[in-house]
Amino acid sequence: QLQLVESGGGVVQAGDSLRLSCAAYGRTFNMYTMGWFRQVPGDKERNFIGGISWSRTNSYYTDSVKGRFTISYDQNTVYLQMNSLKPEDTAVYYCAARPVDRDTKWRDRVWAEPYEYDYWGPGTQVTVSS
């Protein structure tokens, strides 16, 4: 079974940068579509902020992070580079994985809803002070 572990969170000031890592264990990383979500304390849901398709040809970012956050990856880790951080970026950040779709027409899609992902890491806290 796939296990995900995030790291790299911390307390920074507005304008600083952080790079989050999501390490995958137990299964081959290239069998999964990957996404990043965040959750603010008090919110019921985790909010999608960006993801990359299984084919790795497509990536998508929400308007709130577009131009500031970038997803990259290597053999068994996906990264979230966060630049120009703002206080409103304060949240617990989660990576998530969705097994590759059997229907090849979905393999270029970036999935954006929490229920579309099967595996989650425990999260890492990011706090941005003003």
C-alpha positions in Angstrom: 0.0 0.0 0.0 1.2 3.5 -0.8 2.2 5.7 2.1 2.9 9.4 1.8 4.8 11.6 4.2 5.1 15.4 3.9 7.9 17.5 5.3 9.3 21.0 5.0 6.7 23.0 6.8 7.5 25.7 9.3 7.1 29.3 10.4 8.2 32.0 8.0 7.6 35.6 7.3 5.5 37.1 4.5 7.5 37.1 1.3 9.6 34.1 2.3 9.8 30.8 0.5 9.4 27.2 1.5 9.7 23.9 -0.3 7.5 21.1 0.9 8.3 17.5 0.1 6.0 14.5 -0.2 7.8 11.2 -0.1 6.1 8.1 -1.4 6.7 4.6 0.1 5.5 1.2 -0.6 4.5 1.5 -4.3 6.0 2.9 -7.5 5.4 6.6 -7.5 4.8 6.8 -11.2 1.6 4.8 -10.9 -0.2 7.8 -9.3 -1.6 11.2 -10.1 -0.5 13.7 -7.4 -2.2 16.6 -5.8 -1.6 19.2 -3.1 -4.3 20.4 -0.8 -4.4 22.7 2.3 -6.8 23.1 5.2 -7.2 26.1 7.4 -8.1 25.3 11.1 -11.9 25.5 11.4 -12.5 24.7 7.8 -14.3 21.4 7.2 -12.7 20.6 3.9 -9.3 20.5 2.4 -8.9 22.8 -0.6 -7.1 21.9 -3.7 -4.2 24.2 -4.6 -2.4 22.3 -7.4 -1.7 19.0 -9.0 0.0 17.1 -11.7 -1.5 14.5 -14.1 -0.4 10.9 -14.1 1.2 11.4 -17.5 3.1 14.3 -15.9 2.3 16.4 -19.0 -0.3 18.6 -17.3 -0.2 20.7 -14.1 -2.8 23.0 -12.7 -2.8 25.6 -9.9 -5.7 27.5 -8.4 -5.7 31.3 -8.8 -4.7 31.8 -5.2 -1.3 30.3 -5.7 -0.7 30.5 -9.5 2.6 32.2 -10.3 3.9 31.6 -6.7 3.7 27.9 -6.2 5.3 25.2 -8.4 5.0 21.4 -8.3 8.0 19.3 -9.3 9.0 15.7 -8.8 11.7 13.1 -8.9 11.7 9.4 -8.6 9.7 9.0 -5.4 9.1 12.5 -4.2 6.8 15.3 -5.2 7.7 18.9 -4.2 5.7 22.1 -3.7 7.9 25.1 -4.1 6.1 28.1 -2.4 7.4 31.6 -3.1 6.2 35.0 -2.0 4.3 33.5 0.9 1.4 35.4 2.3 -0.3 35.2 5.7 -3.4 33.7 4.0 -1.2 30.7 2.9 -1.1 29.6 6.6 -2.6 26.1 6.7 -1.9 22.4 7.0 -0.6 21.2 3.7 -1.4 17.7 2.4 -0.2 15.7 -0.5 -2.5 13.1 -2.1 -2.3 10.3 -4.6 -4.8 8.8 -7.0 -4.0 5.5 -8.7 -3.6 5.7 -12.5 -6.9 5.4 -14.3 -7.5 2.3 -16.4 -9.2 4.5 -19.0 -6.3 6.2 -20.7 -8.5 9.2 -21.6 -8.1 10.4 -18.0 -4.4 10.1 -17.7 -3.7 13.7 -18.7 -6.3 15.0 -16.2 -5.4 16.9 -13.1 -7.9 15.9 -10.4 -9.0 18.6 -8.0 -11.5 17.1 -5.5 -10.5 15.5 -2.2 -12.8 12.5 -2.8 -10.9 11.8 -6.1 -7.8 10.8 -4.2 -7.2 7.6 -2.3 -4.1 8.2 -0.3 -3.1 11.1 1.9 -0.1 12.1 4.0 -0.5 13.3 7.6 0.1 16.9 6.6 2.7 19.5 7.5 1.9 22.9 9.1 2.9 26.1 7.3 2.6 29.4 9.2 3.2 32.7 7.5 3.5 35.7 9.8 2.9 39.3 8.6 
